[in-house]
Amino acid sequence: MSDALRVRVNGEVRDVSGAPTRTLLRVLREDLELGGPREGCGIGVCGACTVLLDGRALSACLLLAAQVEGHDVTTVEGLADGDRLHPVQQAFIDHSAFQCGFCTPGFLVSAVALLERERRPTDDEIRDELSGTLCRCGCYRNILEAVRSAARPE
């Protein structure tokens, strides 16, 4: 087995060596210098490392880098279109849906995954989708309002 991988992250194909047995989170942060996905718990409970794998929100700390070869990985850094923020990112700003910001990338990526599947989710569907990400600052009300706003643009 070769130790080199070719991964597509945020639309760009990147070659990474020495990666197959390392977690996707480590490769993203250490090799590709993407600081959005963060390690909180390291066991897939906190949601801070959430990325999109072919559009599905998953914990990067639970995936080996070898598992993503041939798939599309999107981190929070890949949500914006150039200088134009993704509507969910803008909604988080508009609704002050963060304080310290540690959990924010996980919430953003999870919200984008939800809104790709369900354009008009109910509050319960939003809560269910975002339940895999923990906010220690307690911004849940503002996060719910932000996702609701992005789902129903005015």
C-alpha positions in Angstrom: 0.0 0.0 0.0 1.4 3.4 -1.0 1.6 6.1 1.6 0.5 8.7 -0.9 -3.1 9.8 -1.3 -4.8 12.1 -3.8 -7.7 13.8 -2.1 -10.2 16.4 -3.3 -10.7 19.1 -0.7 -12.8 22.2 -1.3 -12.8 21.4 -5.0 -9.0 21.2 -5.3 -7.1 17.9 -5.8 -4.2 17.6 -3.4 -1.5 15.0 -3.0 -0.7 14.0 0.5 2.1 11.6 1.5 2.2 9.6 4.7 -1.5 9.9 5.2 -3.4 6.6 4.8 -3.4 5.6 8.5 -3.8 9.2 9.8 -7.2 10.7 10.5 -8.7 13.0 8.0 -8.7 15.7 10.7 -4.9 15.5 11.1 -4.4 15.6 7.3 -6.6 18.6 6.9 -5.0 20.6 9.7 -1.4 19.5 9.5 -0.8 18.8 5.8 -3.4 21.0 4.1 -3.3 23.8 6.7 -7.0 24.0 7.0 -7.8 25.2 10.5 -11.6 25.2 10.3 -12.2 21.6 11.4 -11.0 21.4 15.0 -10.3 18.7 17.4 -12.5 18.9 20.5 -13.0 15.4 21.8 -11.3 13.2 19.2 -14.0 10.6 19.5 -16.8 12.0 17.2 -19.0 13.4 20.0 -18.5 17.2 20.0 -18.9 18.0 16.2 -16.0 20.5 16.1 -14.3 18.6 13.3 -17.4 18.1 11.1 -16.8 18.2 7.3 -18.9 17.3 4.3 -18.0 14.0 2.6 -19.9 13.9 -0.6 -22.4 16.3 0.9 -22.9 14.3 4.1 -21.8 15.8 7.5 -19.3 13.5 9.2 -16.7 13.7 12.0 -13.2 14.1 10.4 -11.6 12.7 13.6 -13.3 9.3 13.0 -12.3 9.0 9.3 -9.0 7.7 8.1 -7.6 9.8 5.3 -7.5 6.7 3.1 -11.3 6.5 3.4 -11.8 9.8 1.5 -9.8 9.0 -1.5 -12.1 9.4 -4.5 -14.6 11.4 -2.6 -15.3 15.2 -2.2 -14.4 16.7 1.1 -15.7 20.2 2.0 -14.5 22.0 5.1 -15.9 25.3 6.4 -13.2 27.1 4.3 -14.9 25.7 1.1 -18.4 27.0 1.8 -17.8 30.5 0.6 -17.7 31.4 -3.1 -14.6 33.5 -3.3 -15.3 36.6 -1.3 -19.1 35.8 -1.1 -20.1 34.0 2.0 -22.4 31.0 1.9 -25.9 32.1 3.0 -25.5 30.0 6.2 -22.3 31.8 7.1 -23.9 35.2 6.5 -26.9 34.2 8.6 -24.6 33.2 11.5 -23.0 36.7 11.4 -26.4 38.4 11.1 -27.8 36.5 14.1 -24.7 36.6 16.3 -24.8 32.8 16.3 -21.4 32.3 17.9 -19.3 33.6 20.8 -15.9 31.9 21.0 -16.3 30.3 17.6 -14.7 27.0 18.4 -17.9 25.0 17.4 -19.0 27.3 14.6 -17.3 25.4 11.7 -19.1 22.2 12.8 -22.5 24.0 13.0 -22.0 25.7 9.7 -21.1 22.5 7.8 -23.9 20.6 9.4 -26.4 23.3 8.6 -25.3 23.4 5.0 -25.7 19.6 4.8 -29.3 19.9 6.2 -30.3 22.7 3.9 -29.0 20.8 0.8 -31.3 17.9 1.8 -34.3 19.8 3.2 -34.8 23.4 1.9 -37.4 24.3 4.6 -36.6 22.2 7.7 -38.7 22.5 10.8 -37.2 23.7 14.0 -37.1 20.1 15.2 -35.3 19.0 12.1 -32.8 21.7 12.6 -32.2 20.8 16.2 -31.9 17.1 15.3 -29.3 17.8 12.6 -27.3 20.1 14.7 -27.5 17.9 17.8 -24.1 16.4 17.0 -22.3 19.6 17.6 -21.8 21.1 21.1 -21.6 24.7 21.9 -20.1 25.4 25.3 -21.1 29.1 25.1 -24.8 28.3 24.8 -25.6 30.1 21.6 -28.2 27.5 20.6 -31.1 30.0 20.3 -29.1 32.2 17.9 -27.8 29.2 15.9 -31.4 28.0 15.5 -32.5 31.5 14.3 -29.6 31.7 11.9 -30.3 28.3 10.3 -34.0 29.1 10.1 -33.1 32.5 8.4 -30.8 30.8 5.9 -33.6 28.3 5.1 -36.2 30.9 4.6 -34.5 33.9 3.0 -36.4 37.1 3.2 
